[in-house]
Amino acid sequence: MIKASIIGGSGYTGGELLRILTAHPEVTVLQVTSRKHMGEYVYQVHPNLRKQSVLKFTDPGTVEPVDVLFLALPHGEAQKSIDQWTEKAKYIVDLSADFRLENPDLYQKWYGSPHLAPQWLGKFVYGLPELHREDLRTAKFVSGVGCNATACNLALFPLIKSDLIEATTSIICEVKTGSSEGGAAVNAGSHHPERSSVIRTYAALGHRHTAEVIQELGLENISLTMTSVDLVRGAMATAHARLKEGVALKDLWKAYRSASNENPFLRIVKERRGVYRVPEPKILAGSNYADLGFDLDERTGHVVSMCAIDNLMKGASGTAVQCMNLMLGFDERLGLEFPGLHPV
């Protein structure tokens, strides 16, 4: 049985990690840390875990050696203490943005400050199995993924993998996001009267997750636009691109079927009738699946590719556990089989 601990377990991603790992057949969770809630039962902060876990939050300074450490700290914190944590576990999965980018100059450009541990950037594998499955099988250190970047990367993944789009032309990815992306801390934008019923574009251009798409797909001309919608969980990316000359609908089907067949958590949603003809984040709540859809204007060669995810699962904690499974030689689906709910 693998021993794991969670550093910074009081936020939404920490709660999701604990929910998944508590039911994982090969993992025992040893400790969950939180300075703010130290001494409290974890179910007092994550009430869905009542009768699922009897753990109490502990002081980060008392962490015992384990096989795997999950770092669910605020952005900027893990890079300050990474040497400390690598002494506690052979395997590290960091869910923050601290080790997602390989180039320290790129980090400074998009995050506005120098990286405090640049020597560690090249040691982390970017934690999206669909892009780095084989590297993850031998990795010791894995970065988390940006939820919006995940939705965009997976929306474009079948097109890039099969070399179907004109990568030199402008590619636009519009992402609609739920409120849980803002985390558990309260701010003016998450106040219910301000957040409810909104369709609010909060980053027309320049969102930090753009850097991950540039790095992972090699698309220098990609633009991301972020819009908040009245949803708690979920992210929906709608990508627009131009196909290469001669690419037809049958080629798109071949590309998406290949991506789906090779990746257990990618599903194609392209129906002729019914309510759920295209991907819908709502039915993915609690699930590690990413639903992909597409359409083509054959007159112009304009392709629209969609990806829906639960931002806390496939966009964060679910993918983190999927990476752990690969690192430790387990079936990558282990503990992640929950399909989502309908209706919700």
C-alpha positions as CSV (number, residue, x, y, z in Angstrom):
1,M,0.0,0.0,0.0
2,I,1.4,3.4,-1.0
3,K,1.5,6.1,1.7
4,A,0.6,9.6,0.6
5,S,0.2,13.0,2.2
6,I,-1.3,16.3,1.1
7,I,0.4,19.6,1.9
8,G,-2.1,22.4,2.0
9,G,-5.3,20.4,2.1
10,S,-7.9,22.9,3.0
11,G,-8.6,24.3,-0.4
12,Y,-10.8,22.9,-3.2
13,T,-8.1,21.0,-4.9
14,G,-6.9,19.6,-1.6
15,G,-10.4,18.4,-0.8
16,E,-10.7,16.8,-4.2
17,L,-7.4,15.0,-3.7
18,L,-8.5,13.7,-0.3
19,R,-11.8,12.5,-1.7
20,I,-10.1,10.6,-4.5
21,L,-7.3,9.2,-2.5
22,T,-9.5,8.1,0.4
23,A,-11.3,5.7,-2.0
24,H,-8.1,4.7,-4.0
25,P,-7.5,1.0,-3.5
26,E,-3.7,1.3,-3.5
27,V,-3.2,4.4,-1.3
28,T,-3.3,5.3,2.4
29,V,-3.4,9.0,3.2
30,L,-1.2,9.6,6.2
31,Q,-1.4,13.3,6.8
32,V,-3.2,16.4,5.5
33,T,-1.7,19.8,6.5
34,S,-3.2,23.2,7.1
35,R,-1.9,25.9,9.3
36,K,-5.3,27.7,9.4
37,H,-7.3,24.6,10.3
38,M,-4.7,22.7,12.3
39,G,-6.3,20.3,14.8
40,E,-9.7,20.3,13.0
41,Y,-11.2,17.2,11.4
42,V,-10.9,17.4,7.6
43,Y,-14.6,16.9,7.3
44,Q,-15.2,20.1,9.1
45,V,-13.7,21.9,6.1
46,H,-14.7,19.3,3.4
47,P,-18.2,18.2,4.7
48,N,-18.7,15.6,1.9
49,L,-15.9,13.6,3.6
50,R,-17.8,13.0,6.8
51,K,-17.6,9.3,7.7
52,Q,-15.0,9.0,4.9
53,S,-12.0,10.3,6.7
54,V,-11.2,10.7,10.4
55,L,-8.0,12.6,9.7
56,K,-7.3,15.9,11.3
57,F,-5.3,18.7,9.7
58,T,-1.7,18.8,10.9
59,D,1.1,21.3,11.0
60,P,3.2,21.2,7.8
61,G,6.3,21.1,10.1
62,T,5.3,17.6,11.3
63,V,5.1,15.9,8.0
64,E,6.5,12.3,8.1
65,P,8.3,10.6,5.2
66,V,5.9,9.0,2.7
67,D,6.0,7.6,-0.8
68,V,4.1,10.5,-2.5
69,L,3.6,14.1,-1.5
70,F,0.9,16.2,-3.2
71,L,1.6,19.9,-2.9
72,A,-1.7,21.8,-3.0
73,L,-0.2,25.1,-1.8
74,P,-1.1,28.6,-3.1
75,H,0.8,29.6,-6.3
76,G,4.3,30.8,-5.4
77,E,4.7,28.8,-2.2
78,A,6.0,25.4,-3.4
79,Q,9.0,27.0,-5.1
80,K,10.1,28.5,-1.8
81,S,10.1,25.1,-0.1
82,I,10.7,22.4,-2.7
83,D,14.0,21.2,-1.3
84,Q,12.2,20.6,2.1
85,W,9.5,18.5,0.4
86,T,11.8,16.4,-1.8
87,E,13.4,15.2,1.4
88,K,10.1,13.8,2.6
89,A,9.1,11.7,-0.5
90,K,10.5,10.0,-3.5
91,Y,7.6,11.2,-5.7
92,I,6.2,14.8,-5.7
93,V,3.1,16.1,-7.5
94,D,2.7,19.8,-7.3
95,L,-0.7,21.2,-8.2
96,S,0.3,24.9,-8.3
97,A,1.7,26.9,-11.3
98,D,5.2,26.9,-9.8
99,F,6.8,24.1,-12.0
100,R,4.6,24.1,-15.1
101,L,6.9,26.1,-17.3
102,E,10.3,24.8,-18.3
103,N,11.8,28.2,-19.0
104,P,12.4,30.7,-16.1
105,D,12.2,33.6,-18.6
106,L,8.8,32.4,-19.7
107,Y,7.8,32.1,-16.0
108,Q,8.8,35.7,-15.3
109,K,7.1,37.0,-18.4
110,W,3.7,35.4,-17.6
111,Y,3.8,35.5,-13.8
112,G,5.5,38.9,-13.3
113,S,8.4,37.9,-11.0
114,P,11.5,35.8,-11.1
115,H,11.2,32.1,-10.2
116,L,12.8,31.3,-6.8
117,A,14.0,27.8,-7.7
118,P,14.8,27.9,-11.5
119,Q,17.1,24.9,-11.1
120,W,14.0,22.7,-10.4
121,L,12.0,23.7,-13.5
122,G,13.7,21.2,-15.8
123,K,13.2,18.4,-13.3
124,F,9.4,18.4,-13.4
125,V,7.3,16.7,-16.1
126,Y,4.2,18.6,-17.2
127,G,1.4,16.6,-15.7
128,L,-1.0,16.0,-18.6
129,P,-1.0,12.3,-19.4
130,E,-2.4,12.8,-22.9
131,L,0.7,14.7,-23.8
132,H,3.4,13.1,-21.6
133,R,2.3,9.6,-20.7
134,E,5.6,7.8,-21.3
135,D,7.6,10.5,-19.5
136,L,5.3,10.3,-16.5
137,R,6.0,6.5,-16.2
138,T,9.6,7.3,-15.1
139,A,9.0,10.7,-13.5
140,K,9.8,11.5,-9.9
141,F,8.5,15.1,-10.0
142,V,5.3,16.2,-11.8
143,S,3.8,19.6,-12.1
144,G,0.1,20.3,-11.9
145,V,-1.8,21.7,-15.0
146,G,-3.7,24.9,-15.4
147,C,-7.4,24.0,-15.7
148,N,-8.0,26.5,-18.6
149,A,-4.8,25.3,-20.3
150,T,-6.0,21.7,-19.9
151,A,-9.3,22.5,-21.6
152,C,-7.5,24.3,-24.5
153,N,-4.7,21.8,-24.8
154,L,-7.2,18.9,-25.1
155,A,-9.5,20.8,-27.4
156,L,-6.6,21.3,-29.9
157,F,-4.8,18.0,-29.1
158,P,-6.4,15.8,-31.8
159,L,-5.9,18.5,-34.5
160,I,-2.2,19.1,-33.5
161,K,-1.4,15.4,-33.1
162,S,-2.8,14.6,-36.6
163,D,-1.2,17.8,-38.1
164,L,-4.5,19.1,-39.5
165,I,-4.5,22.8,-38.9
166,E,-2.6,25.8,-40.3
167,A,-0.5,26.5,-37.2
168,T,0.8,29.7,-38.7
169,T,-2.6,31.3,-38.7
170,S,-4.3,32.8,-35.7
171,I,-5.9,30.3,-33.3
172,I,-8.5,31.5,-30.8
173,C,-9.6,29.6,-27.7
174,E,-12.5,31.0,-25.7
175,V,-12.8,29.4,-22.2
176,K,-16.0,29.7,-20.1
177,T,-15.2,29.0,-16.4
178,G,-17.0,28.2,-13.2
179,S,-16.5,30.0,-9.9
180,S,-14.5,27.3,-8.2
181,E,-11.6,28.3,-10.4
182,G,-11.1,31.2,-8.0
183,G,-10.4,28.9,-5.1
184,A,-11.9,28.7,-1.6
185,A,-10.8,32.2,-0.5
186,V,-13.4,34.9,-0.8
187,N,-12.9,37.9,-3.0
188,A,-15.0,40.7,-4.5
189,G,-15.5,38.8,-7.7
190,S,-16.7,35.7,-6.0
191,H,-19.3,37.4,-3.7
192,H,-22.6,35.8,-4.6
193,P,-24.5,39.0,-5.7
194,E,-21.6,39.8,-8.0
195,R,-20.9,36.3,-9.3
196,S,-24.5,35.0,-9.8
197,S,-26.0,35.2,-13.3
198,V,-22.9,36.6,-14.9
199,I,-21.3,36.2,-18.2
200,R,-18.2,38.2,-17.4
201,T,-15.0,38.3,-19.5
202,Y,-12.2,38.8,-17.0
203,A,-9.2,38.2,-19.3
204,A,-9.8,39.1,-23.0
205,L,-6.1,38.5,-23.6
206,G,-3.0,37.7,-21.7
207,H,-4.2,35.0,-19.3
208,R,-1.3,33.1,-17.6
209,H,-2.5,29.7,-18.8
210,T,-1.7,30.8,-22.4
211,A,2.0,30.1,-21.6
212,E,1.2,26.4,-21.0
213,V,-0.6,26.1,-24.4
214,I,2.4,27.8,-26.1
215,Q,4.8,25.5,-24.4
216,E,2.9,22.2,-24.8
217,L,1.5,22.6,-28.3
218,G,4.1,24.9,-29.7
219,L,1.5,27.4,-30.8
220,E,3.1,30.9,-30.6
221,N,0.0,32.5,-32.3
222,I,-2.6,31.2,-29.8
223,S,-4.8,33.6,-27.9
224,L,-7.0,32.7,-24.9
225,T,-10.0,34.6,-23.7
226,M,-11.5,33.8,-20.3
227,T,-15.2,34.4,-19.4
228,S,-16.9,33.6,-16.0
229,V,-20.3,32.0,-16.2
230,D,-22.8,31.1,-13.6
231,L,-21.4,27.7,-12.8
232,V,-19.5,26.3,-9.8
233,R,-17.6,23.5,-11.4
234,G,-16.5,23.3,-15.0
235,A,-14.6,24.8,-17.9
236,M,-15.6,24.8,-21.5
237,A,-13.0,25.6,-24.2
238,T,-14.1,26.5,-27.7
239,A,-11.1,26.7,-30.1
240,H,-11.2,28.2,-33.6
241,A,-8.6,27.4,-36.2
242,R,-8.2,26.9,-40.0
243,L,-7.6,23.5,-41.5
244,K,-4.9,22.7,-44.0
245,E,-5.9,22.5,-47.6
246,G,-7.7,19.3,-48.4
247,V,-8.6,18.2,-44.9
248,A,-12.2,16.9,-44.8
249,L,-14.7,15.9,-42.1
250,K,-13.6,12.2,-42.4
251,D,-10.1,13.3,-41.4
252,L,-11.4,15.0,-38.3
253,W,-13.3,11.9,-37.3
254,K,-10.2,9.8,-37.7
255,A,-8.1,12.2,-35.6
256,Y,-10.6,12.5,-32.8
257,R,-11.3,8.7,-32.7
258,S,-7.6,8.1,-32.5
259,A,-7.2,10.5,-29.6
260,S,-10.2,9.0,-27.8
261,N,-9.1,5.4,-28.4
262,E,-5.5,6.1,-27.1
263,N,-6.6,8.0,-24.0
264,P,-9.0,6.5,-21.5
265,F,-10.4,9.8,-20.2
266,L,-11.1,11.4,-23.6
267,R,-14.6,11.0,-25.0
268,I,-16.1,12.2,-28.3
269,V,-19.5,14.0,-28.0
270,K,-20.9,14.7,-31.4
271,E,-24.6,13.7,-31.6
272,R,-27.2,14.5,-34.3
273,R,-30.0,15.0,-31.9
274,G,-30.8,15.5,-28.2
275,V,-29.8,18.0,-25.6
276,Y,-26.2,16.8,-25.2
277,R,-25.1,17.1,-28.8
278,V,-21.8,18.8,-27.9
279,P,-19.7,18.7,-24.7
280,E,-21.3,20.0,-21.5
281,P,-19.3,20.7,-18.3
282,K,-22.3,20.2,-16.1
283,I,-22.5,16.5,-16.5
284,L,-18.8,16.1,-15.8
285,A,-19.0,17.3,-12.2
286,G,-16.7,15.0,-10.1
287,S,-15.4,13.2,-13.1
288,N,-11.9,13.0,-14.6
289,Y,-13.3,12.7,-18.2
290,A,-12.7,15.4,-20.8
291,D,-15.4,15.5,-23.5
292,L,-14.4,16.6,-27.0
293,G,-16.6,17.9,-29.8
294,F,-15.9,19.4,-33.2
295,D,-17.6,20.9,-36.3
296,L,-16.3,22.0,-39.6
297,D,-17.3,24.7,-42.1
298,E,-16.4,22.9,-45.3
299,R,-16.8,26.1,-47.3
300,T,-14.1,28.0,-45.5
301,G,-12.0,25.3,-43.7
302,H,-12.9,26.8,-40.3
303,V,-12.8,24.2,-37.6
304,V,-14.4,24.6,-34.1
305,S,-13.1,22.2,-31.5
306,M,-14.6,22.0,-28.0
307,C,-13.5,20.5,-24.7
308,A,-15.5,20.3,-21.5
309,I,-13.9,19.3,-18.1
310,D,-14.5,19.6,-14.4
311,N,-11.8,22.2,-13.6
312,L,-11.2,20.6,-10.1
313,M,-10.8,17.1,-11.6
314,K,-9.4,16.8,-15.0
315,G,-8.1,20.4,-14.6
316,A,-6.4,19.7,-11.3
317,S,-6.8,16.9,-8.7
318,G,-8.1,14.1,-11.0
319,T,-5.2,14.6,-13.4
320,A,-2.8,14.7,-10.5
321,V,-3.9,11.3,-9.3
322,Q,-3.9,10.0,-12.9
323,C,-0.2,11.1,-13.0
324,M,0.5,9.4,-9.7
325,N,-1.0,6.2,-11.1
326,L,1.4,6.3,-14.1
327,M,4.4,7.2,-11.9
328,L,3.8,4.2,-9.6
329,G,3.0,1.7,-12.3
330,F,-0.8,1.5,-11.6
331,D,-3.6,1.5,-14.2
332,E,-4.0,5.2,-14.8
333,R,-7.8,4.9,-14.4
334,L,-7.5,3.5,-10.8
335,G,-9.6,5.5,-8.4
336,L,-10.9,7.8,-11.2
337,E,-13.7,5.7,-12.7
338,F,-16.6,8.0,-11.5
339,P,-18.5,9.1,-14.6
340,G,-20.2,12.2,-13.3
341,L,-23.9,12.8,-12.5
342,H,-27.0,13.3,-14.6
343,P,-29.2,15.2,-13.8
344,V,-27.5,17.7,-11.5
